[in-house]
C-alpha cells in the first residue's frame, strides 16, 4: 500500500524528506507497528544502516523469541552450532 502525505510544517522545520521517512519508520518500529526490516524499507535504508540509526538515538533493538529461533535455524543450516 502506498500513501501520499501532504504536510504543512512550520517554516522553522526544514527537515528533508529522508529525515521525515526515517523518523516515521523509527516511530512505527518503536511502537511495534512494523518489523525492523519493514521499518528499514520505509526509511529507505538497509537493516544494518537502520540499526545504526537506532543505536545513534539510543533505541534498543527488539529481539524476541521469533528472531532468536530464526537466527538459530540460520546458524544450524550454516553448521555454526
KEKE-3310 file (N, C-alpha, C; in steps of 0.2 Angstrom, whole numbers, plus 5000, padded with zeros to 4 digits):
npx = (5004:5003:5004:5001:5007:5003:5010:5009:5021:5028:5037:5050:5054:5064:5066:5073:5065:5070:5074:5062:5055:5064:5062:5048:5048:5056:5048:5036:5042:5047:5035:5030:5023:5028:5040:5058:5064:5054:5053:5066:5065:5054:5061:5070:5083:5096:5095:5106:5110:5099:5099:5110:5106:5096:5104:5112:5102:5100:5091:5084:5086:5073:5072:5065:5058:5055:5064:5076:5074:5074:5087:5094:5091:5096:5110:5111:5109:5120:5130:5135:5133)
npy = (4994:5011:5027:5044:5058:5075:5087:5102:5110:5119:5134:5134:5121:5113:5100:5087:5076:5063:5062:5064:5052:5043:5046:5043:5029:5025:5028:5020:5007:5007:5008:4995:4993:4989:4978:4977:4975:4980:4993:4998:4997:5007:5018:5019:5013:5000:4986:4985:4998:5005:4999:5005:5019:5017:5014:5026:5034:5029:5019:5004:4988:4977:4961:4947:4931:4925:4930:4925:4911:4911:4915:4905:4894:4898:4898:4884:4879:4883:4876:4881:4879)
npz = (5000:4996:5002:5001:5008:5012:5020:5030:5037:5050:5046:5052:5053:5044:5038:5028:5016:5018:5031:5037:5033:5040:5053:5054:5052:5062:5073:5070:5072:5085:5092:5089:5077:5065:5058:5060:5048:5039:5044:5041:5027:5024:5028:5019:5020:5022:5033:5042:5042:5047:5060:5065:5065:5075:5086:5087:5092:5104:5105:5109:5101:5096:5100:5099:5104:5092:5082:5088:5087:5073:5070:5076:5068:5056:5059:5062:5049:5043:5049:5061:5074)
capx = (5000:5006:5000:5005:5005:5005:5011:5010:5025:5030:5043:5057:5056:5067:5068:5072:5060:5073:5074:5055:5054:5067:5058:5042:5050:5058:5042:5032:5046:5047:5028:5029:5019:5032:5047:5064:5065:5049:5055:5072:5062:5051:5066:5075:5089:5097:5094:5112:5110:5093:5101:5115:5102:5093:5110:5113:5097:5100:5085:5086:5083:5068:5075:5061:5059:5054:5070:5081:5073:5076:5094:5097:5090:5101:5116:5112:5110:5127:5134:5139:5131)
capy = (5000:5017:5033:5050:5063:5082:5090:5109:5110:5126:5136:5133:5114:5112:5093:5084:5070:5057:5063:5063:5045:5039:5047:5039:5022:5023:5028:5014:5002:5008:5006:4988:4993:4986:4974:4981:4975:4984:5000:5000:4998:5013:5023:5019:5010:4993:4984:4987:5006:5006:4998:5011:5025:5016:5015:5033:5038:5025:5015:4996:4983:4972:4955:4942:4923:4923:4932:4921:4905:4911:4915:4898:4890:4900:4896:4877:4877:4885:4872:4886:4877)
capz = (5000:4996:5005:5000:5014:5011:5027:5031:5043:5052:5042:5055:5052:5037:5038:5022:5016:5020:5038:5039:5032:5045:5060:5054:5052:5069:5077:5069:5074:5092:5094:5087:5072:5060:5060:5059:5040:5036:5046:5036:5020:5025:5029:5013:5022:5024:5040:5046:5042:5051:5067:5067:5067:5082:5091:5087:5096:5110:5105:5109:5096:5098:5098:5103:5103:5084:5079:5091:5083:5066:5070:5077:5062:5051:5061:5061:5042:5041:5053:5065:5080)
cpx = (5004:5002:5005:5002:5007:5005:5012:5014:5027:5037:5050:5059:5058:5070:5068:5068:5063:5073:5067:5053:5057:5064:5052:5043:5052:5052:5037:5036:5046:5040:5026:5024:5022:5038:5053:5065:5061:5051:5061:5069:5059:5056:5071:5082:5090:5096:5100:5112:5105:5095:5106:5111:5098:5098:5112:5108:5096:5093:5087:5082:5079:5071:5071:5063:5059:5061:5076:5080:5075:5084:5097:5096:5095:5108:5117:5112:5117:5132:5138:5137:5133)
cpy = (5006:5023:5039:5055:5070:5085:5098:5109:5117:5128:5134:5126:5113:5105:5090:5078:5064:5057:5061:5055:5041:5040:5043:5032:5020:5023:5022:5008:5002:5006:4999:4988:4989:4983:4979:4981:4980:4992:5002:5001:5005:5019:5024:5017:5003:4992:4986:4995:5008:5005:5003:5017:5024:5017:5022:5037:5034:5021:5007:4993:4978:4966:4950:4935:4922:4924:4927:4914:4905:4911:4909:4894:4891:4897:4888:4875:4879:4881:4876:4884:4870)
cpz = (5000:4998:5004:5005:5011:5018:5026:5037:5044:5048:5045:5055:5045:5036:5031:5022:5019:5028:5041:5039:5038:5052:5060:5055:5059:5074:5077:5072:5082:5095:5092:5082:5066:5062:5058:5051:5037:5038:5042:5029:5020:5025:5023:5014:5022:5031:5044:5047:5047:5059:5069:5069:5074:5087:5092:5092:5102:5111:5105:5104:5099:5096:5102:5101:5095:5081:5082:5087:5076:5065:5071:5071:5057:5053:5061:5054:5040:5045:5058:5072:5081)
residu = (UNK:UNK:UNK:UNK:UNK:UNK:UNK:UNK:UNK:UNK:UNK:UNK:UNK:UNK:UNK:UNK:UNK:UNK:UNK:UNK:UNK:UNK:UNK:UNK:UNK:UNK:UNK:UNK:UNK:UNK:UNK:UNK:UNK:UNK:UNK:UNK:UNK:UNK:UNK:UNK:UNK:UNK:UNK:UNK:UNK:UNK:UNK:UNK:UNK:UNK:UNK:UNK:UNK:UNK:UNK:UNK:UNK:UNK:UNK:UNK:UNK:UNK:UNK:UNK:UNK:UNK:UNK:UNK:UNK:UNK:UNK:UNK:UNK:UNK:UNK:UNK:UNK:UNK:UNK:UNK:UNK)
# end
